[in-house]
Amino acid sequence: MTLIVPFKALRPEAQYARQVASRPYDVLNSKEARLEAQGNPNSFLHITKAEIDLPEDVDVHSQTVYEKAKQNLDAFIQREVLFRENKPCFYIYQLVMPEQLTGGKARSQTGLVSVSSVDDYENNIIKKHEFTRPDKELDRINHIKTTGAQTGNVFLAYRNVNELDDLIEKWKAEKSPIYNFVADDGISHTIWVVSEDKSINAISSIFAEKVNCTYIADGHHRAASAAKVRQALNGTSKEEADYFLTTLFPANQLHIMDYNRLVADLNGLTSEEFFNKLGENFEISAVGKEAYAPQKLHEFGMYYEGNWYKLSAKPGSYTEDPIGVLDVTILQKNLLDKILGIKDPRTDTRIDFVGGIRGLGELEKRVRSGEMKIAFSLYPVSIHQLFDIADSGNVMPPKSTWFEPKLRDGLLTHLIY
């Protein structure tokens, strides 16, 4: 049984929706956020990245920043940029990525925005596939506790239920959206409010009866932080803290992009030594100057000294268990760790990660600049691999999945007090 609950969203007046909507706080650094919010006093980045309204030398994790976020949130409400729904509702959120961004056919996905149960998270009805970092958890814990708001959406996936798909599509066809705009990056965002009790009860019943579990696709730190805030508030009658902000998508609509790697050096090896070691577990084929995106599982692209190579994992270099068969595992075990000495990619400063939305040109750019020495492109993880790993109780290596398109912050916020 999966428990989802309607909620009274804090959301923008329709005329401000496009201005308010901002990219997720964790895909922008402070400098990028300052530029993106420049000239827009209604950008939700003033709340999720409140350091942009403070001196540049401020510690972004200081209490001063969280207090500024609270001050800005209150100001948005006072200026009537944001208001709170007068009754608990569900919301339908459609994103469309146009063909010029996908490199092919336009991609559309529709999710249901609700609040999900912290108990379900703690009891593994909401399944995880990643470890979290304490420093990232603490940042969101302090933000939630100070502002009283869950501003970051946890992206959940579930196995398709046709009855639910039909209900959502019928609502989209018959009702007018409350928001419908195209963001600066070309992604269109359309949201409908589901306020009728009959439909709310029908949706809740479908999840309770036909969805055995959900899976965190993106937002492990946000979910963990919400659970720890609930623990901290235990006994203070903050019932809204028993739930956290989620958007649930059916698996067949989701698209996972590649999540690629850059490494700063060859771990003291010469080129000859590196290629000799590389050949122990990979077949190496020179591709040339044109960027190489792997075409199937267990293939990798490698960009080194101005040229691309195709690497194919040799039999015996991986296992068939849910973790061992992943390309991110194969690369980490046989190359990043074994050859380049990167034991923990979560903490090693010699490695960086680039989401596939930036393209392989970003890998070339950073290697050519001298910032990085070598780059690797990967074949994307599938949603079914993600489900298998979560079902098995295992966790993926860090930075394994990159989902696009991404939800915007600020359009629907959950207040816990």
Contacts in CASP RR format, 6 or more apart in sequence:
PFRMAT RR
TARGET T0000
AUTHOR 0000-0000-0000
METHOD contacts of the structure
MODEL  1
MTLIVPFKALRPEAQYARQVASRPYDVLNSKEARLEAQGNPNSFLHITKA
EIDLPEDVDVHSQTVYEKAKQNLDAFIQREVLFRENKPCFYIYQLVMPEQ
LTGGKARSQTGLVSVSSVDDYENNIIKKHEFTRPDKELDRINHIKTTGAQ
TGNVFLAYRNVNELDDLIEKWKAEKSPIYNFVADDGISHTIWVVSEDKSI
NAISSIFAEKVNCTYIADGHHRAASAAKVRQALNGTSKEEADYFLTTLFP
ANQLHIMDYNRLVADLNGLTSEEFFNKLGENFEISAVGKEAYAPQKLHEF
GMYYEGNWYKLSAKPGSYTEDPIGVLDVTILQKNLLDKILGIKDPRTDTR
IDFVGGIRGLGELEKRVRSGEMKIAFSLYPVSIHQLFDIADSGNVMPPKS
TWFEPKLRDGLLTHLIY
1 125 0 8 1.000
1 208 0 8 1.000
1 209 0 8 1.000
1 212 0 8 1.000
2 116 0 8 1.000
2 120 0 8 1.000
2 125 0 8 1.000
2 126 0 8 1.000
2 158 0 8 1.000
2 207 0 8 1.000
2 208 0 8 1.000
2 211 0 8 1.000
2 212 0 8 1.000
2 213 0 8 1.000
2 214 0 8 1.000
3 116 0 8 1.000
3 117 0 8 1.000
3 119 0 8 1.000
3 120 0 8 1.000
3 125 0 8 1.000
3 207 0 8 1.000
3 208 0 8 1.000
4 90 0 8 1.000
4 112 0 8 1.000
4 114 0 8 1.000
4 115 0 8 1.000
4 116 0 8 1.000
4 117 0 8 1.000
4 203 0 8 1.000
4 204 0 8 1.000
4 207 0 8 1.000
4 246 0 8 1.000
4 248 0 8 1.000
5 88 0 8 1.000
5 114 0 8 1.000
5 115 0 8 1.000
5 116 0 8 1.000
5 117 0 8 1.000
5 204 0 8 1.000
5 243 0 8 1.000
6 88 0 8 1.000
6 89 0 8 1.000
6 90 0 8 1.000
6 114 0 8 1.000
6 115 0 8 1.000
6 194 0 8 1.000
6 200 0 8 1.000
6 204 0 8 1.000
7 85 0 8 1.000
7 88 0 8 1.000
7 89 0 8 1.000
7 114 0 8 1.000
7 115 0 8 1.000
7 240 0 8 1.000
7 243 0 8 1.000
7 245 0 8 1.000
7 414 0 8 1.000
8 84 0 8 1.000
8 85 0 8 1.000
8 86 0 8 1.000
8 87 0 8 1.000
8 88 0 8 1.000
8 89 0 8 1.000
8 415 0 8 1.000
9 84 0 8 1.000
9 85 0 8 1.000
9 89 0 8 1.000
9 91 0 8 1.000
9 113 0 8 1.000
9 412 0 8 1.000
9 413 0 8 1.000
9 414 0 8 1.000
10 77 0 8 1.000
10 82 0 8 1.000
10 83 0 8 1.000
10 84 0 8 1.000
10 85 0 8 1.000
10 149 0 8 1.000
10 412 0 8 1.000
10 413 0 8 1.000
10 414 0 8 1.000
10 415 0 8 1.000
11 82 0 8 1.000
11 83 0 8 1.000
11 84 0 8 1.000
11 85 0 8 1.000
11 178 0 8 1.000
11 410 0 8 1.000
11 411 0 8 1.000
11 412 0 8 1.000
11 413 0 8 1.000
12 19 0 8 1.000
12 20 0 8 1.000
12 21 0 8 1.000
12 42 0 8 1.000
12 81 0 8 1.000
12 82 0 8 1.000
12 83 0 8 1.000
12 179 0 8 1.000
12 410 0 8 1.000
12 411 0 8 1.000
13 80 0 8 1.000
13 81 0 8 1.000
13 82 0 8 1.000
13 83 0 8 1.000
14 178 0 8 1.000
14 179 0 8 1.000
16 42 0 8 1.000
16 81 0 8 1.000
17 179 0 8 1.000
17 181 0 8 1.000
17 411 0 8 1.000
18 181 0 8 1.000
18 183 0 8 1.000
19 40 0 8 1.000
19 42 0 8 1.000
19 43 0 8 1.000
20 42 0 8 1.000
20 43 0 8 1.000
20 44 0 8 1.000
20 76 0 8 1.000
20 81 0 8 1.000
20 82 0 8 1.000
20 410 0 8 1.000
20 411 0 8 1.000
21 44 0 8 1.000
21 181 0 8 1.000
21 183 0 8 1.000
21 189 0 8 1.000
21 408 0 8 1.000
21 409 0 8 1.000
21 410 0 8 1.000
21 411 0 8 1.000
22 36 0 8 1.000
22 37 0 8 1.000
22 43 0 8 1.000
22 44 0 8 1.000
22 45 0 8 1.000
22 48 0 8 1.000
22 408 0 8 1.000
22 409 0 8 1.000
22 410 0 8 1.000
23 36 0 8 1.000
23 185 0 8 1.000
23 406 0 8 1.000
23 408 0 8 1.000
23 409 0 8 1.000
24 48 0 8 1.000
24 152 0 8 1.000
24 153 0 8 1.000
24 406 0 8 1.000
24 407 0 8 1.000
24 408 0 8 1.000
24 409 0 8 1.000
25 33 0 8 1.000
25 45 0 8 1.000
25 48 0 8 1.000
25 49 0 8 1.000
25 151 0 8 1.000
25 152 0 8 1.000
25 409 0 8 1.000
26 136 0 8 1.000
26 221 0 8 1.000
27 406 0 8 1.000
28 36 0 8 1.000
28 45 0 8 1.000
28 49 0 8 1.000
30 49 0 8 1.000
30 51 0 8 1.000
30 52 0 8 1.000
30 56 0 8 1.000
30 60 0 8 1.000
33 45 0 8 1.000
33 49 0 8 1.000
33 51 0 8 1.000
33 52 0 8 1.000
34 52 0 8 1.000
36 43 0 8 1.000
36 45 0 8 1.000
37 43 0 8 1.000
37 45 0 8 1.000
37 46 0 8 1.000
37 49 0 8 1.000
37 52 0 8 1.000
42 76 0 8 1.000
42 81 0 8 1.000
44 151 0 8 1.000
44 408 0 8 1.000
44 409 0 8 1.000
44 410 0 8 1.000
45 52 0 8 1.000
45 409 0 8 1.000
46 52 0 8 1.000
46 53 0 8 1.000
46 69 0 8 1.000
46 72 0 8 1.000
46 76 0 8 1.000
47 69 0 8 1.000
47 72 0 8 1.000
47 73 0 8 1.000
47 76 0 8 1.000
47 147 0 8 1.000
47 149 0 8 1.000
47 151 0 8 1.000
47 410 0 8 1.000
48 69 0 8 1.000
48 143 0 8 1.000
48 151 0 8 1.000
48 152 0 8 1.000
48 409 0 8 1.000
48 410 0 8 1.000
50 65 0 8 1.000
50 66 0 8 1.000
50 68 0 8 1.000
50 69 0 8 1.000
50 72 0 8 1.000
51 58 0 8 1.000
51 60 0 8 1.000
51 65 0 8 1.000
51 68 0 8 1.000
53 68 0 8 1.000
53 72 0 8 1.000
54 64 0 8 1.000
54 65 0 8 1.000
54 68 0 8 1.000
58 64 0 8 1.000
58 65 0 8 1.000
59 65 0 8 1.000
61 135 0 8 1.000
61 138 0 8 1.000
61 139 0 8 1.000
61 142 0 8 1.000
63 142 0 8 1.000
63 146 0 8 1.000
66 142 0 8 1.000
66 143 0 8 1.000
66 145 0 8 1.000
66 146 0 8 1.000
66 147 0 8 1.000
67 146 0 8 1.000
69 143 0 8 1.000
69 146 0 8 1.000
69 147 0 8 1.000
70 146 0 8 1.000
70 147 0 8 1.000
70 148 0 8 1.000
73 82 0 8 1.000
73 147 0 8 1.000
73 149 0 8 1.000
76 82 0 8 1.000
77 83 0 8 1.000
77 84 0 8 1.000
82 413 0 8 1.000
84 415 0 8 1.000
85 193 0 8 1.000
87 195 0 8 1.000
88 200 0 8 1.000
89 193 0 8 1.000
89 194 0 8 1.000
89 195 0 8 1.000
89 200 0 8 1.000
90 112 0 8 1.000
90 113 0 8 1.000
90 114 0 8 1.000
90 193 0 8 1.000
90 194 0 8 1.000
90 199 0 8 1.000
90 200 0 8 1.000
90 203 0 8 1.000
91 112 0 8 1.000
91 113 0 8 1.000
91 114 0 8 1.000
91 191 0 8 1.000
91 192 0 8 1.000
91 193 0 8 1.000
91 194 0 8 1.000
91 412 0 8 1.000
92 110 0 8 1.000
92 111 0 8 1.000
92 112 0 8 1.000
92 113 0 8 1.000
92 168 0 8 1.000
92 171 0 8 1.000
92 172 0 8 1.000
92 191 0 8 1.000
92 192 0 8 1.000
92 194 0 8 1.000
93 110 0 8 1.000
93 111 0 8 1.000
93 112 0 8 1.000
93 113 0 8 1.000
93 189 0 8 1.000
93 190 0 8 1.000
93 191 0 8 1.000
93 247 0 8 1.000
93 407 0 8 1.000
93 411 0 8 1.000
93 412 0 8 1.000
94 108 0 8 1.000
94 109 0 8 1.000
94 110 0 8 1.000
94 111 0 8 1.000
94 172 0 8 1.000
94 188 0 8 1.000
94 189 0 8 1.000
94 190 0 8 1.000
94 191 0 8 1.000
95 108 0 8 1.000
95 109 0 8 1.000
95 110 0 8 1.000
95 187 0 8 1.000
95 188 0 8 1.000
95 189 0 8 1.000
95 405 0 8 1.000
95 406 0 8 1.000
95 407 0 8 1.000
96 106 0 8 1.000
96 107 0 8 1.000
96 108 0 8 1.000
96 187 0 8 1.000
96 188 0 8 1.000
96 190 0 8 1.000
96 405 0 8 1.000
97 106 0 8 1.000
97 107 0 8 1.000
97 108 0 8 1.000
97 186 0 8 1.000
97 187 0 8 1.000
97 404 0 8 1.000
97 405 0 8 1.000
98 106 0 8 1.000
98 186 0 8 1.000
98 187 0 8 1.000
98 188 0 8 1.000
99 105 0 8 1.000
99 106 0 8 1.000
101 185 0 8 1.000
101 186 0 8 1.000
101 187 0 8 1.000
107 255 0 8 1.000
107 405 0 8 1.000
108 253 0 8 1.000
109 249 0 8 1.000
109 253 0 8 1.000
109 254 0 8 1.000
109 255 0 8 1.000
109 405 0 8 1.000
110 168 0 8 1.000
110 169 0 8 1.000
110 172 0 8 1.000
110 249 0 8 1.000
110 253 0 8 1.000
111 168 0 8 1.000
111 247 0 8 1.000
111 248 0 8 1.000
111 249 0 8 1.000
111 250 0 8 1.000
111 253 0 8 1.000
112 164 0 8 1.000
112 168 0 8 1.000
112 203 0 8 1.000
112 247 0 8 1.000
112 248 0 8 1.000
113 153 0 8 1.000
113 191 0 8 1.000
113 245 0 8 1.000
113 246 0 8 1.000
113 247 0 8 1.000
113 412 0 8 1.000
114 246 0 8 1.000
114 247 0 8 1.000
114 248 0 8 1.000
115 240 0 8 1.000
115 243 0 8 1.000
115 244 0 8 1.000
115 245 0 8 1.000
115 246 0 8 1.000
115 414 0 8 1.000
116 126 0 8 1.000
116 154 0 8 1.000
116 156 0 8 1.000
116 214 0 8 1.000
116 243 0 8 1.000
116 244 0 8 1.000
116 246 0 8 1.000
116 248 0 8 1.000
117 125 0 8 1.000
117 126 0 8 1.000
117 242 0 8 1.000
117 243 0 8 1.000
118 226 0 8 1.000
118 227 0 8 1.000
118 230 0 8 1.000
118 241 0 8 1.000
118 242 0 8 1.000
118 243 0 8 1.000
118 244 0 8 1.000
119 242 0 8 1.000
120 126 0 8 1.000
120 214 0 8 1.000
121 223 0 8 1.000
121 226 0 8 1.000
121 227 0 8 1.000
121 244 0 8 1.000
122 227 0 8 1.000
124 213 0 8 1.000
125 212 0 8 1.000
125 213 0 8 1.000
125 214 0 8 1.000
126 156 0 8 1.000
126 213 0 8 1.000
126 214 0 8 1.000
126 215 0 8 1.000
126 216 0 8 1.000
126 223 0 8 1.000
127 213 0 8 1.000
127 214 0 8 1.000
127 215 0 8 1.000
127 216 0 8 1.000
127 390 0 8 1.000
127 391 0 8 1.000
127 393 0 8 1.000
128 216 0 8 1.000
128 220 0 8 1.000
128 223 0 8 1.000
128 390 0 8 1.000
128 395 0 8 1.000
129 215 0 8 1.000
129 216 0 8 1.000
129 386 0 8 1.000
129 389 0 8 1.000
129 390 0 8 1.000
129 394 0 8 1.000
129 395 0 8 1.000
129 396 0 8 1.000
129 400 0 8 1.000
130 216 0 8 1.000
130 220 0 8 1.000
130 395 0 8 1.000
130 396 0 8 1.000
130 398 0 8 1.000
130 400 0 8 1.000
131 220 0 8 1.000
131 346 0 8 1.000
131 395 0 8 1.000
131 398 0 8 1.000
132 220 0 8 1.000
132 221 0 8 1.000
132 224 0 8 1.000
133 221 0 8 1.000
133 346 0 8 1.000
136 221 0 8 1.000
137 221 0 8 1.000
137 224 0 8 1.000
137 225 0 8 1.000
137 228 0 8 1.000
139 225 0 8 1.000
140 152 0 8 1.000
140 221 0 8 1.000
140 222 0 8 1.000
140 225 0 8 1.000
140 226 0 8 1.000
141 225 0 8 1.000
141 228 0 8 1.000
141 229 0 8 1.000
141 232 0 8 1.000
143 151 0 8 1.000
144 150 0 8 1.000
144 225 0 8 1.000
144 226 0 8 1.000
144 229 0 8 1.000
144 416 0 8 1.000
145 229 0 8 1.000
145 232 0 8 1.000
148 415 0 8 1.000
148 416 0 8 1.000
148 417 0 8 1.000
149 413 0 8 1.000
149 414 0 8 1.000
149 415 0 8 1.000
149 416 0 8 1.000
150 222 0 8 1.000
150 226 0 8 1.000
150 244 0 8 1.000
150 245 0 8 1.000
150 413 0 8 1.000
150 414 0 8 1.000
150 415 0 8 1.000
150 416 0 8 1.000
151 245 0 8 1.000
151 409 0 8 1.000
151 410 0 8 1.000
151 413 0 8 1.000
152 222 0 8 1.000
152 245 0 8 1.000
152 409 0 8 1.000
152 413 0 8 1.000
153 222 0 8 1.000
153 245 0 8 1.000
153 246 0 8 1.000
153 247 0 8 1.000
153 407 0 8 1.000
153 409 0 8 1.000
153 412 0 8 1.000
154 216 0 8 1.000
154 218 0 8 1.000
154 219 0 8 1.000
154 222 0 8 1.000
154 223 0 8 1.000
154 226 0 8 1.000
154 244 0 8 1.000
154 245 0 8 1.000
154 246 0 8 1.000
154 247 0 8 1.000
155 216 0 8 1.000
155 217 0 8 1.000
155 218 0 8 1.000
155 219 0 8 1.000
155 246 0 8 1.000
155 247 0 8 1.000
155 249 0 8 1.000
155 403 0 8 1.000
155 407 0 8 1.000
156 214 0 8 1.000
156 215 0 8 1.000
156 216 0 8 1.000
156 217 0 8 1.000
156 246 0 8 1.000
156 247 0 8 1.000
156 248 0 8 1.000
156 249 0 8 1.000
157 214 0 8 1.000
157 215 0 8 1.000
157 217 0 8 1.000
157 248 0 8 1.000
157 249 0 8 1.000
157 250 0 8 1.000
157 251 0 8 1.000
157 254 0 8 1.000
157 383 0 8 1.000
157 386 0 8 1.000
157 387 0 8 1.000
158 211 0 8 1.000
158 213 0 8 1.000
158 214 0 8 1.000
158 215 0 8 1.000
158 248 0 8 1.000
158 249 0 8 1.000
158 250 0 8 1.000
158 251 0 8 1.000
159 211 0 8 1.000
159 250 0 8 1.000
159 251 0 8 1.000
159 387 0 8 1.000
160 250 0 8 1.000
160 251 0 8 1.000
160 252 0 8 1.000
161 206 0 8 1.000
161 210 0 8 1.000
161 211 0 8 1.000
161 250 0 8 1.000
163 206 0 8 1.000
163 210 0 8 1.000
164 203 0 8 1.000
164 206 0 8 1.000
164 207 0 8 1.000
164 210 0 8 1.000
164 250 0 8 1.000
165 250 0 8 1.000
167 199 0 8 1.000
167 202 0 8 1.000
167 203 0 8 1.000
167 206 0 8 1.000
171 192 0 8 1.000
171 194 0 8 1.000
171 199 0 8 1.000
172 192 0 8 1.000
175 192 0 8 1.000
176 192 0 8 1.000
177 190 0 8 1.000
177 191 0 8 1.000
177 192 0 8 1.000
178 191 0 8 1.000
178 192 0 8 1.000
178 193 0 8 1.000
179 189 0 8 1.000
179 190 0 8 1.000
179 191 0 8 1.000
179 411 0 8 1.000
180 188 0 8 1.000
180 189 0 8 1.000
180 190 0 8 1.000
180 191 0 8 1.000
181 188 0 8 1.000
181 189 0 8 1.000
182 188 0 8 1.000
182 189 0 8 1.000
183 189 0 8 1.000
183 408 0 8 1.000
187 405 0 8 1.000
187 406 0 8 1.000
189 408 0 8 1.000
189 411 0 8 1.000
191 411 0 8 1.000
191 412 0 8 1.000
194 200 0 8 1.000
194 203 0 8 1.000
214 246 0 8 1.000
214 248 0 8 1.000
215 386 0 8 1.000
215 387 0 8 1.000
215 390 0 8 1.000
216 223 0 8 1.000
216 390 0 8 1.000
217 249 0 8 1.000
217 254 0 8 1.000
217 383 0 8 1.000
217 386 0 8 1.000
217 401 0 8 1.000
217 403 0 8 1.000
218 401 0 8 1.000
218 403 0 8 1.000
218 406 0 8 1.000
222 244 0 8 1.000
222 245 0 8 1.000
223 244 0 8 1.000
226 241 0 8 1.000
226 244 0 8 1.000
226 245 0 8 1.000
227 244 0 8 1.000
229 241 0 8 1.000
229 416 0 8 1.000
230 238 0 8 1.000
230 241 0 8 1.000
230 242 0 8 1.000
233 241 0 8 1.000
233 416 0 8 1.000
238 416 0 8 1.000
238 417 0 8 1.000
240 414 0 8 1.000
240 415 0 8 1.000
240 416 0 8 1.000
240 417 0 8 1.000
241 416 0 8 1.000
241 417 0 8 1.000
243 414 0 8 1.000
244 414 0 8 1.000
245 412 0 8 1.000
245 413 0 8 1.000
245 414 0 8 1.000
247 407 0 8 1.000
251 383 0 8 1.000
251 384 0 8 1.000
251 387 0 8 1.000
254 383 0 8 1.000
254 403 0 8 1.000
255 403 0 8 1.000
255 404 0 8 1.000
256 380 0 8 1.000
256 381 0 8 1.000
256 382 0 8 1.000
256 383 0 8 1.000
256 386 0 8 1.000
256 401 0 8 1.000
256 402 0 8 1.000
256 403 0 8 1.000
257 355 0 8 1.000
257 356 0 8 1.000
257 357 0 8 1.000
257 380 0 8 1.000
257 402 0 8 1.000
257 403 0 8 1.000
257 404 0 8 1.000
258 293 0 8 1.000
258 294 0 8 1.000
258 355 0 8 1.000
258 356 0 8 1.000
258 377 0 8 1.000
258 378 0 8 1.000
258 379 0 8 1.000
258 380 0 8 1.000
258 402 0 8 1.000
259 328 0 8 1.000
259 353 0 8 1.000
259 354 0 8 1.000
259 355 0 8 1.000
259 356 0 8 1.000
259 378 0 8 1.000
259 380 0 8 1.000
259 381 0 8 1.000
259 399 0 8 1.000
259 400 0 8 1.000
259 401 0 8 1.000
259 402 0 8 1.000
260 353 0 8 1.000
260 354 0 8 1.000
260 355 0 8 1.000
260 356 0 8 1.000
260 360 0 8 1.000
260 363 0 8 1.000
260 375 0 8 1.000
260 376 0 8 1.000
260 377 0 8 1.000
260 378 0 8 1.000
261 331 0 8 1.000
261 336 0 8 1.000
261 345 0 8 1.000
261 351 0 8 1.000
261 352 0 8 1.000
261 353 0 8 1.000
261 354 0 8 1.000
261 375 0 8 1.000
261 376 0 8 1.000
261 378 0 8 1.000
261 399 0 8 1.000
262 351 0 8 1.000
262 352 0 8 1.000
262 353 0 8 1.000
262 354 0 8 1.000
262 363 0 8 1.000
262 366 0 8 1.000
262 367 0 8 1.000
262 372 0 8 1.000
262 374 0 8 1.000
262 375 0 8 1.000
262 376 0 8 1.000
263 336 0 8 1.000
263 340 0 8 1.000
263 342 0 8 1.000
263 350 0 8 1.000
263 351 0 8 1.000
263 372 0 8 1.000
263 373 0 8 1.000
263 374 0 8 1.000
263 375 0 8 1.000
263 376 0 8 1.000
264 349 0 8 1.000
264 350 0 8 1.000
264 351 0 8 1.000
264 371 0 8 1.000
264 372 0 8 1.000
264 373 0 8 1.000
265 340 0 8 1.000
265 350 0 8 1.000
265 373 0 8 1.000
266 274 0 8 1.000
266 340 0 8 1.000
266 373 0 8 1.000
266 374 0 8 1.000
267 339 0 8 1.000
267 340 0 8 1.000
267 341 0 8 1.000
269 277 0 8 1.000
269 339 0 8 1.000
271 304 0 8 1.000
271 305 0 8 1.000
274 339 0 8 1.000
275 284 0 8 1.000
277 338 0 8 1.000
277 339 0 8 1.000
278 284 0 8 1.000
278 311 0 8 1.000
278 335 0 8 1.000
278 339 0 8 1.000
281 313 0 8 1.000
281 314 0 8 1.000
281 317 0 8 1.000
281 334 0 8 1.000
281 335 0 8 1.000
281 338 0 8 1.000
282 300 0 8 1.000
282 311 0 8 1.000
282 312 0 8 1.000
282 313 0 8 1.000
282 314 0 8 1.000
282 317 0 8 1.000
282 334 0 8 1.000
282 335 0 8 1.000
283 311 0 8 1.000
283 312 0 8 1.000
283 314 0 8 1.000
284 309 0 8 1.000
284 310 0 8 1.000
284 311 0 8 1.000
285 309 0 8 1.000
285 310 0 8 1.000
285 311 0 8 1.000
285 312 0 8 1.000
286 307 0 8 1.000
286 308 0 8 1.000
286 309 0 8 1.000
287 301 0 8 1.000
287 307 0 8 1.000
287 308 0 8 1.000
287 309 0 8 1.000
287 310 0 8 1.000
288 307 0 8 1.000
288 308 0 8 1.000
288 309 0 8 1.000
289 306 0 8 1.000
289 307 0 8 1.000
289 308 0 8 1.000
290 308 0 8 1.000
291 303 0 8 1.000
291 308 0 8 1.000
291 360 0 8 1.000
291 361 0 8 1.000
291 363 0 8 1.000
291 364 0 8 1.000
291 377 0 8 1.000
292 301 0 8 1.000
292 302 0 8 1.000
292 308 0 8 1.000
292 309 0 8 1.000
292 310 0 8 1.000
292 360 0 8 1.000
292 377 0 8 1.000
293 301 0 8 1.000
293 360 0 8 1.000
293 377 0 8 1.000
294 300 0 8 1.000
294 301 0 8 1.000
294 310 0 8 1.000
294 327 0 8 1.000
294 377 0 8 1.000
294 378 0 8 1.000
294 379 0 8 1.000
295 379 0 8 1.000
296 379 0 8 1.000
297 325 0 8 1.000
297 327 0 8 1.000
297 379 0 8 1.000
298 312 0 8 1.000
298 313 0 8 1.000
298 318 0 8 1.000
298 327 0 8 1.000
298 330 0 8 1.000
298 379 0 8 1.000
299 310 0 8 1.000
299 311 0 8 1.000
299 312 0 8 1.000
299 313 0 8 1.000
299 379 0 8 1.000
300 310 0 8 1.000
300 311 0 8 1.000
300 312 0 8 1.000
300 313 0 8 1.000
300 327 0 8 1.000
300 331 0 8 1.000
300 376 0 8 1.000
300 377 0 8 1.000
300 378 0 8 1.000
300 379 0 8 1.000
301 308 0 8 1.000
301 309 0 8 1.000
301 310 0 8 1.000
301 311 0 8 1.000
301 376 0 8 1.000
301 377 0 8 1.000
301 378 0 8 1.000
302 308 0 8 1.000
302 309 0 8 1.000
302 310 0 8 1.000
302 311 0 8 1.000
302 374 0 8 1.000
302 375 0 8 1.000
302 376 0 8 1.000
302 377 0 8 1.000
303 309 0 8 1.000
303 360 0 8 1.000
303 363 0 8 1.000
303 364 0 8 1.000
303 367 0 8 1.000
303 374 0 8 1.000
303 375 0 8 1.000
303 376 0 8 1.000
303 377 0 8 1.000
304 367 0 8 1.000
304 373 0 8 1.000
304 374 0 8 1.000
304 375 0 8 1.000
306 364 0 8 1.000
306 367 0 8 1.000
306 368 0 8 1.000
313 327 0 8 1.000
313 330 0 8 1.000
313 334 0 8 1.000
317 330 0 8 1.000
317 333 0 8 1.000
317 334 0 8 1.000
318 324 0 8 1.000
318 325 0 8 1.000
318 329 0 8 1.000
318 330 0 8 1.000
318 333 0 8 1.000
318 334 0 8 1.000
319 325 0 8 1.000
322 385 0 8 1.000
322 388 0 8 1.000
322 389 0 8 1.000
322 392 0 8 1.000
322 394 0 8 1.000
323 329 0 8 1.000
323 389 0 8 1.000
323 392 0 8 1.000
323 394 0 8 1.000
323 395 0 8 1.000
323 396 0 8 1.000
324 330 0 8 1.000
324 333 0 8 1.000
325 385 0 8 1.000
326 381 0 8 1.000
326 385 0 8 1.000
326 389 0 8 1.000
326 396 0 8 1.000
326 397 0 8 1.000
326 400 0 8 1.000
327 378 0 8 1.000
327 379 0 8 1.000
327 381 0 8 1.000
328 378 0 8 1.000
328 381 0 8 1.000
328 396 0 8 1.000
328 397 0 8 1.000
328 399 0 8 1.000
328 400 0 8 1.000
329 397 0 8 1.000
331 376 0 8 1.000
331 378 0 8 1.000
332 342 0 8 1.000
332 345 0 8 1.000
332 397 0 8 1.000
335 376 0 8 1.000
336 342 0 8 1.000
336 345 0 8 1.000
336 351 0 8 1.000
337 343 0 8 1.000
340 350 0 8 1.000
342 348 0 8 1.000
342 350 0 8 1.000
342 351 0 8 1.000
345 351 0 8 1.000
345 353 0 8 1.000
345 397 0 8 1.000
345 398 0 8 1.000
345 399 0 8 1.000
346 398 0 8 1.000
352 366 0 8 1.000
352 372 0 8 1.000
353 399 0 8 1.000
354 362 0 8 1.000
354 363 0 8 1.000
354 366 0 8 1.000
355 402 0 8 1.000
356 402 0 8 1.000
356 404 0 8 1.000
357 402 0 8 1.000
357 404 0 8 1.000
360 377 0 8 1.000
363 375 0 8 1.000
363 377 0 8 1.000
364 375 0 8 1.000
366 372 0 8 1.000
366 375 0 8 1.000
367 373 0 8 1.000
367 374 0 8 1.000
367 375 0 8 1.000
380 401 0 8 1.000
380 402 0 8 1.000
381 396 0 8 1.000
381 400 0 8 1.000
381 401 0 8 1.000
386 396 0 8 1.000
386 401 0 8 1.000
389 395 0 8 1.000
389 396 0 8 1.000
END
